[in-house]
Amino acid sequence: MINDNNITVLFNGFLQLPNLEKLKMVNAINEYFDSNDREVIRKENDEKFSEITFSNEGTKCVACGR
């Protein structure tokens, strides 16, 4: 189906989400692609992402569990 490892990993993570989170993800992606100013969305996401702590005790990736 998908030959790109990055897409496979991300899609696997998406499939691990509860349905409400899947819906939020789809809405966020649609908002991004429908926007004429994607840099604002990207900047907001970069800021939120930078606040997340990834460690053995912190937030883990839903795709790989790390």
Residue pairs with C-beta under 8 A, 6 or more apart in sequence:
2 8
2 11
9 63
9 64
10 63
12 63
13 61
13 62
13 63
13 64
14 22
14 25
14 63
16 62
16 63
17 25
17 62
31 41
32 38
32 41
32 42
35 41
52 58
52 59
53 59
54 60
54 61
54 66
60 66
